[in-house]
């Protein structure tokens, strides 16, 4: 690769950062997998409306998606501690397994982001509180 990435490569970087496959990522954005594949391969340009969805759903700076040269997703709202977010995502996934609740990947990621934005950090106390909340949700109608 030259030293510059394409919009498609940056979209793919966002998808990989979210730990989603093409099918789940495309669905979360409201597009078909084939459409996403076309963007990632540079066969088609994504619509401008996608930038708003990436910003809203994945906290990605639209200017980075369009103009950047690197493939490290930049946050729209500010720097993101990706390691902390990953730890929270692992907590969410582990607690879901413990309580027998199957969340779609995009919901698990969104829950981890809510915890992150609320200042939570991964650990035993966080898992206990999360377990109580998810257990209550899993028992609902």
ZATORGU-515739 format. One line per field, with one value per residue (C-alpha): residue in one letter; z, x, y. Coordinates in nm, 2 decimals, always signed. Layout:
% residues N
aa = a,...
Z = Z,...
X = X,...
Y = Y,...
***
This chain:
% residues 141
aa = x,x,x,x,x,x,x,x,x,x,x,x,x,x,x,x,x,x,x,x,x,x,x,x,x,x,x,x,x,x,x,x,x,x,x,x,x,x,x,x,x,x,x,x,x,x,x,x,x,x,x,x,x,x,x,x,x,x,x,x,x,x,x,x,x,x,x,x,x,x,x,x,x,x,x,x,x,x,x,x,x,x,x,x,x,x,x,x,x,x,x,x,x,x,x,x,x,x,x,x,x,x,x,x,x,x,x,x,x,x,x,x,x,x,x,x,x,x,x,x,x,x,x,x,x,x,x,x,x,x,x,x,x,x,x,x,x,x,x,x,x
Z = +0.00,-0.08,+0.25,+0.19,+0.25,+0.07,+0.21,+0.18,+0.38,+0.65,+0.66,+0.69,+0.98,+1.16,+1.10,+1.24,+1.53,+1.61,+1.59,+1.34,+1.03,+0.70,+0.73,+1.08,+1.01,+0.69,+0.87,+1.16,+0.90,+0.71,+0.39,+0.22,+0.26,-0.11,-0.09,+0.20,+0.02,-0.28,-0.06,+0.11,-0.22,-0.37,-0.63,-0.53,-0.32,-0.01,+0.02,+0.23,+0.47,+0.57,+0.74,+0.98,+1.06,+1.13,+1.35,+1.54,+1.58,+1.60,+1.71,+1.41,+1.28,+0.92,+0.82,+0.91,+0.69,+0.39,+0.41,+0.63,+0.51,+0.79,+0.90,+1.27,+1.34,+1.49,+1.73,+1.66,+2.02,+2.14,+2.21,+2.29,+2.52,+2.29,+2.54,+2.81,+2.55,+2.45,+2.82,+2.87,+2.56,+2.70,+3.02,+2.84,+2.64,+2.94,+3.15,+2.87,+2.84,+3.22,+3.23,+2.91,+2.71,+2.35,+2.23,+1.86,+1.82,+1.75,+2.08,+2.27,+2.13,+2.20,+2.56,+2.61,+2.47,+2.71,+3.00,+2.86,+2.82,+3.17,+3.31,+3.39,+3.38,+3.34,+3.65,+3.91,+4.04,+3.69,+3.60,+3.92,+3.84,+3.47,+3.56,+3.77,+3.49,+3.22,+3.44,+3.50,+3.12,+3.04,+3.27,+3.12,+2.88
X = +0.00,+0.13,+0.11,-0.24,-0.56,-0.89,-1.23,-1.31,-1.01,-1.11,-1.47,-1.33,-1.11,-1.42,-1.59,-1.28,-1.26,-1.62,-1.53,-1.81,-1.82,-1.94,-2.29,-2.35,-2.18,-2.38,-2.70,-2.62,-2.58,-2.89,-2.72,-2.67,-2.35,-2.27,-2.30,-2.05,-1.81,-1.82,-1.72,-1.44,-1.30,-1.33,-1.57,-1.82,-1.83,-2.04,-2.33,-2.28,-2.56,-2.32,-2.09,-2.37,-2.44,-2.08,-2.05,-2.37,-2.33,-1.95,-1.84,-1.62,-1.52,-1.67,-1.38,-1.14,-1.34,-1.33,-0.99,-0.75,-0.45,-0.43,-0.66,-0.68,-1.04,-1.06,-1.34,-1.58,-1.63,-1.27,-1.00,-1.12,-0.94,-0.98,-0.83,-1.08,-1.37,-1.25,-1.24,-1.59,-1.70,-1.54,-1.73,-2.06,-2.00,-1.90,-2.20,-2.44,-2.30,-2.34,-2.70,-2.79,-2.87,-2.77,-2.72,-2.65,-2.30,-2.41,-2.62,-2.32,-2.10,-2.36,-2.39,-2.02,-2.01,-2.29,-2.08,-1.77,-1.94,-2.08,-1.73,-1.74,-1.43,-1.40,-1.37,-1.56,-1.77,-1.88,-1.96,-2.17,-2.38,-2.40,-2.50,-2.79,-2.91,-2.88,-3.04,-3.34,-3.37,-3.34,-3.62,-3.86,-4.14
Y = +0.00,+0.35,+0.56,+0.66,+0.46,+0.47,+0.55,+0.18,+0.08,+0.33,+0.20,-0.15,-0.03,+0.10,-0.24,-0.43,-0.19,-0.27,-0.64,-0.71,-0.92,-0.77,-0.90,-0.76,-0.43,-0.37,-0.46,-0.23,+0.05,-0.04,-0.16,-0.49,-0.69,-0.66,-0.28,-0.28,-0.51,-0.27,+0.02,-0.17,-0.28,+0.07,-0.05,+0.22,+0.54,+0.53,+0.78,+1.09,+0.97,+0.69,+0.94,+1.04,+0.68,+0.61,+0.91,+0.83,+0.46,+0.42,+0.76,+0.80,+1.14,+1.18,+1.40,+1.12,+0.87,+1.10,+1.27,+1.07,+0.88,+0.63,+0.35,+0.42,+0.53,+0.88,+0.96,+1.23,+1.34,+1.30,+1.05,+0.70,+0.47,+0.17,-0.08,+0.03,+0.00,-0.34,-0.45,-0.33,-0.51,-0.83,-0.78,-0.73,-1.05,-1.25,-1.14,-1.21,-1.56,-1.60,-1.50,-1.67,-1.36,-1.34,-0.98,-0.90,-0.77,-0.42,-0.42,-0.55,-0.29,-0.02,-0.13,-0.13,+0.23,+0.34,+0.20,+0.37,+0.70,+0.67,+0.63,+0.26,+0.06,-0.32,-0.52,-0.72,-0.44,-0.35,-0.71,-0.75,-0.44,-0.54,-0.89,-0.76,-0.54,-0.80,-1.07,-0.84,-0.78,-1.15,-1.24,-0.98,-1.07
***
